[in-house]
Amino acid sequence: MTVHDTQNLIESIMESLYKDENFLEEIGADRERYFQSGTEILTTTDKIIKSYIRVSRDNREIERIPAYRVQHNNIAGFYKGGIRFSDQVNESEVENLAILMTLKNALHELPYGGAKGGVVVHPNNYSKRELNMIAKKYVQRFAPDIGPTRDIPAPDMGTNEETMDWMVGEFKTIHPGKNYMGAFTGKSVENGGAQGRREATGRGVYHSYKWLVEDWASQTPDKNDIAEGIHRQQWQLLRDLVDKNIRTEKITVAVQGFGNVGSVAALQAYECEDLDHAITAVSDHQVMLRNKAGLDIPALVEYQTKYRTLPVTEEALQKYGIEAEILQPEDLLTEEVDVMFLAAVEDQITDLNKELVKAKVFVEGANAPIDRAADEYLHNDGRIVIPDILANAGGVMVSYIEWKQDRVTYLYTEEEVLNDMINHMSESCEKVFVSYFKEGLPGIRSTCYVHALKRLFTLLYRHGKLF
């Protein structure tokens, strides 16, 4: 979804909330004016900051690199969102991701607003020294606009805990004697980071799917509890997966994007004791691997951890004892599987290829991997899309725990961190899926937006921001 798609969907949901007279009926005669004001605020970004980072390359050339920090809205709390290093970064993309962060944090009732950052570099093309300089220069450029009670960045595509450690170190240098630990989350454990942070997003992505199938569909056997129409068709699809599992037939899974999120989600599915899966296809930016009987996910995770990519040759597969066909990465989207985890980048299933995809359930581990036209097509076809702002919030949930522990100097155990995240994710899933299926709301993504925008609009109203 583009920034305009997201803004248009916000406008559409706000129009439906305006017509719902049971929502904040106390507004009375000012209702139309307040909703016009609220819609304008929530579709307008607070601040877009662009700078250029000048970096001395190892060959002594000076490179001028565009960098961004976009702060969408902070009515729910301090700005919060990752920083990505990617040669695909652009202002429109970063703004859209900042808006999605506002919605995500509101949906999960986290005390944060939404922001996002980006630097136009491909990390593989830079040395460690050069990446260190880019990270520190980013903090120097944006130091007035970030901090533990202003805007709290975290890792994203192309960045990791090492990047955050470099950044928090530079922030400390710029602000001597001031609180610096909570200025960034996603740091190493030794530097105040939360245990389990790296795996949190992938675990949360898998849990959103597992909760829907195991905790809800398996416990909802009566179709009369479901709204009529497309909702019952989707309920039946989920019941078919439940029945397949009861018959000890494997639920087939494909994973696009075998990085921090996709590899963890794949391993969770592989090791799950309650649902029996065969992960038949995985891909990254170089290759797709397929085995109809099921891939050896632990071996692939071991290889990916060491080499940062999936194996691309028969020799590499044989060395790790992996049986798989080697195919093109784009072939994964048309695999005939029950469940597909989309954990790569934006705009993977679009209006151009929507009729070619065959999976029944899609889980958005990446941000905006399905555009609006494809999302509507899949919904109308009776298939299920678990949206990004619901599914991939595990990382920011654990970031909140890290931010809290940095303020109270208490180190949460990994078990405490992950249990807290899973419980929080379960509460959000129950809120969204129960209201969607029982009240017959128009789309799971729209249902997420309804809950998020109700919270944001209510806060704007209570804070007196709508006059």
Disulfide bonds with the S-S distance in Angstrom:
none
